[in-house]
Amino acid sequence: MDSRVRHIAKSITWRIIASATTFSLTLGFFGKAELVKASWLAVAETTIKILLYYLHERLWFKVSTRLNHKLRHVLKAITWRLVASGTTFTLAMLLFDGHENALEKATWIALIESILKLIFYYGHEEAWYRINMGLENRPK
């Protein structure tokens, strides 16, 4: 099996976790009255970040695997958080432009999601480290 299938599967599982987190935070900050915009944010984020996450996975796949796997997971989590939180902040500002305190709320969403998703992403990486799908030639 090709490693690309693995990366697609990882992308999908991560997007489910991450989009649900962003959607929940957005509703928490902007309220249930903004359900439609929160839904659009989740859809836009999912669409854009699936591509970004796949590219991130491909890049890290090419990076040396001589790093300790735990250190590698931490570094991957940090680089992904920078890309992902920046994307969420930008999308929130675009969708909620003109909303009262939009800048402050988008900033808080990006900050809180950074903390939560850093933890969730590390767990996601640890789980996928134990799955050999797409890694038939993986050294043991």
Secondary structure, DSSP 4 states (H G I P E B T S, - for coil): --HHHHHHHHHHHHHHHHHHHHHHHHHHHH-GGGHHHHHHHHHHHHHHHHHHHHHHHHHHHHS-TTS-HHHHHHHHHHHHHHHHHHHHHHHHHHHSTTSTTHHHHHHHHHHHHHHHHHHHHHHHHHHHHT--TT-TT---
